[in-house]
Amino acid sequence: MEPIKQIALPKYQQVALDISERIADERYPVGAKLHARSTLANTFSVSPETARKAVNVLVDLEIVESKHGSGVTVASKNKAISFLEQYKNVQSIQQINSDIYQSIDKQRHELNQISTLINNLAIQTKKMHHESIFVPFELYLTDQAHHLNKSISELNLWHETAATIIGISHQDNILLSPGPYAKFSSDDTIYFVGDEFSKQRMTNFFYPEN
């Protein structure tokens, strides 16, 4: 299988993809034991904690098995291939994000085109939420939301929710890959990625009374 081009992902997810590629290519055959996490950390030039999180992702996806006393073994080549295919599909969403950014930058007056692209992103997102941990969720902030007018850094958002913000939309403007000083305001739509519980954690964070 040809290597896939990496998009901007948390390091542990990139390592999970790299291990899956090796399983799909049978460099790590089914039944083989993976190296200790410390060795995997050296292999992929990451910390042992990052290697541990990568292995946990693969365990959750049933690509590998982890048993106390026997270590981590490769469980399924087919699920590794499926995981890689899902990741390729996510790239189409990244391309839509890129198209939106270029349209806003060059042709702000073409609001109809921007609206179409946003709708396509929403359709793709809803379709793939159940298929991949990399597909963005979205959350709309009303004037009843907590933490308005505070920045991502100020709220320590990743530590509170384990979600990574990839975009903030306000009216006809979209800020992609917002920095730590980007602030939230009423009528914002937040786009973010994370595990299956991130959507609920984000909702509870901004609407704790719900």
Buried (B, 14 or more C-beta within 10 A) or exposed (E): EEEBEEBEBBBBBBBBBBBBBBBBBEEBEBEBEBBEBEEBBEBBEBBBEBBBBBBBBBBEBEBBBBEEEEBBBBBBBEBBBBBBEBBEBBEEBBEBBEBBBEBBEEEEEEEEBBEBBBEBBBEBBEEBBEBBBBBBBBBEBEEEBBBBEEBBEEBEBBEEBBBBBBBBBBEEEBBBEBEEEBBBEEEBBBBBBBEEEBBEBBBBBBBEEE
